[in-house]
Amino acid sequence: MKTHSKGLLRLIAVFKLLKAATLIATGIGILKFVHRDLGEAVEHWIRMLGLNPGSRHLDHLIQSVTNLPPTRIKELGIGSFIYAGLFLTEGIGLWLLKRWAEWFTIIITSSLVPLEIYEIYRHPTIIKAAVLVINIAVVVYLVYRVRSESDAPAGRALLQPSTPLRSR
């Protein structure tokens, strides 16, 4: 495997591991609010950031999180850990340069692209768009890599002359 190719795989691995770390932190943060007033905490953070909690969008956010029942908060936290587990599996496998991790990443990442597109449609942000572009680039690169490397050994084997067997 070329050094350049290893470097790109490791870069993708770091991206996946960063996503996993973010989801783990998010899951821990969410689960801390299972039996607390999440709306009050969000309003506090909004004020600390110097934003106006009375604005239409922020007020809607505060109302939405205030009405979340504890079971829904648990579900969100657990879902965050499940996705983190997927990203950890991808990241560690890619870091170790495992072929199964390339396939796993292609399948998981491409299956999440429609959800990312839907989220961008509902609430567009630059960060969501950037993550979508990166994920599509990752899938395209890995598909190219898997296809080109799986074709190469078979092609090389056909081109190499067979060596005669030595007799004793």
KENUTOR-269976 format. One record per residue: x, y, z of N, C-alpha, C in turn. Coordinates in steps of 0.2 Angstrom, whole numbers, plus 5000, padded with zeros to 4 digits. Each point is the difference from the previous one (the first is absolute). Layout:
N
XYZXYZXYZ
...
//
This chain:
168
500449945000499650065000500450065000
499950054996500450064999499950045007
500550045001500050055006499450054999
499950024994499550054999499349975002
499949944998499449975001499949985007
500549985004500049995007499850075004
500350054997499950075003499250024999
499849994995499350024999499549955004
500149945000499649965005500150025007
500650025002500150025007499650065001
500050054995499650065001499349995000
499749954996499349985001499949975007
500549965002499949975007499950065005
500550055000500050055005499350044999
499750014994499450035000499449965003
500049944999499549955003500150005008
500650005002500250005007499850065004
500050064996499850065003499350015000
499649974995499349995000499849965006
500349955001499849955006500150045007
500650035000500150045007499550055001
499850044994499550055001499349975002
499849944997499449975002500049975007
500649975002500149985007499950065005
500350054999499950065004499350035000
499750004994499350025000499549955004
500149934999499649955004500150015007
500650015002500150015008499650075002
500150054996499750065002499250005000
499749964995499349994999499849965006
500349955002499849955006500050045006
500450055001500150045006499350035002
499650014994499450045001499449965000
500049935001499549965000499550025006
500250025006499550025005500150075002
500250054995500150075002499750044994
499950065001499650044996500550024994
499949974995500550014994499850074997
499450025000499850074997500450065004
500049995007500350055004500850004998
500349944999500750004999500150034993
499649994995500150034993499950075001
499650035003499950075001500650035004
500349975005500650025003500550014995
500149944996500650014995499950054995
499450014998499850054995500250075003
499850015006500250075003500750005001
500449955002500750005001500450024993
499749984995500250014993499950084998
499650035004499850074998499450004995
499749954999499450004995499450025004
499550024996499350025003499649945000
499849975006499649945000499250024998
499950064999499350024998499950004993
500649994996499950004993499649944998
499650004994499649954998500349934999
500650004997500349934999500249975007
500450045004500249985006499549985005
499450045000499449985004499749944998
500049984993499749944998500549945002
500750015000500449955002499949995008
500050055004499949995007499349965001
499550024997499349975001500149924998
500349994994500149934998500349965005
500650025003500449965004499650005007
499750055002499650005006499549945000
499749994994499449955000500349934999
500649995000500349934999499949965006
499649944999500049965006500649965002
500249985006500649975002500149934995
499549974998500249944996500250024993
499850054998500350034993500750025001
500150035006500750035001500549945000
499849945004500449945000500149974993
499450004996500149974993500550044996
500050075001500550044996500749985002
500150005007500749985003500249934997
499649955001500249944998500149994992
499650044996500150004993500750034998
500250055004500650044999500649955001
499949955006500549955001500049954995
499549984997499949954994500450034994
499950064998500350034995500850005001
500150025006500750015002500449934999
499649955002500349934999500249984993
499550024996500149994993500650044997
500150065002500550044998500749985003
500049985006500649975003500249944996
499649954999500149944996500350024993
499750054997500350024993500750035001
500150055005500650035001500649965002
499849955005500649955002500249964994
499549974997500149964994500450034995
499850064998500450044995500750015002
500150025007500650025002500549945000
499749945001500449944999500049974993
499850044995500049994993499749934998
499449985003499749944999499550014994
500049954996499550004994499350005002
499849965005499350005002499850075002
500450045003499850075003499950044994
500349994994499950044994499349994998
499849934999499349984998499550035005
500249995007499550025005499950075000
500550044999499950084999499650024994
500249964994499650024994499249985002
499949955003499249985001499750055005
500350015006499850045005499950074998
500650034997500050074998499550014994
499949964995499650014995499350005002
499849955005499349995002499850065004
500550045003499850065004499950064996
500350004994499950064995499350034999
499549954999499350034999499850045006
500249975006499850045007500350065000
500650014998500450065000499750054996
499849984994499750044995499350035002
499649955003499450025003500150055006
500549995004500150055006500250074997
500450004994500250064997499450044997
499549964997499450034997499650035006
499949975006499650025005500450065004
500650005001500450055004500750014997
500050034994500750014997500550045004
500649975001500650045003500649984996
500550045000500649994997500349945002
500049995007500349945003499749934997
499450005000499649944997500249994993
500050054996500250004993500749974999
500550035004500749985000500149925002
499649985005500149935002499749964995
499450024996499849964995500549994994
500350064998500550004995500649955002
500250015006500549955002499849935000
499449985002499849945000499949974993
499850044996499949984993500749984997
500550055001500749994998500349945002
499949985007500249945003499749944996
499450004999499749944997500349994993
500050064996500349994993500749985000
500450025005500749985000500149935002
499649985005500049935002499849954995
499450024996499849964995500549994994
500350064999500650004995500549955002
500250015006500649965003499949935000
499449985003499849935000500049974993
499750034995499949984994500749994996
500450055001500650004996500549955003
500049995007500449955003499849934999
499349995000499849934999500149984992
500050054996500249984993500749994999
500450035003500850004999500349935001
499949975005500349935001499849954995
499450004998499749954995500450024993
500050064999500350024993500849995000
500350015006500749985000500149934999
499649965003500149935000500049974993
499550034996499949984993500650024996
500350055002500650034995500649975002
500149975006500749975002500049934997
500649994997500149934997500149955005
499749944999500149955005500749975000
500249985006500749975001499949934999
500549974997500049924999500249975007
499749955001500149965007500749974999
500450005005500649965000499949935002
500349964997500049935002500649985004
500049965005500549985004500449944997
//
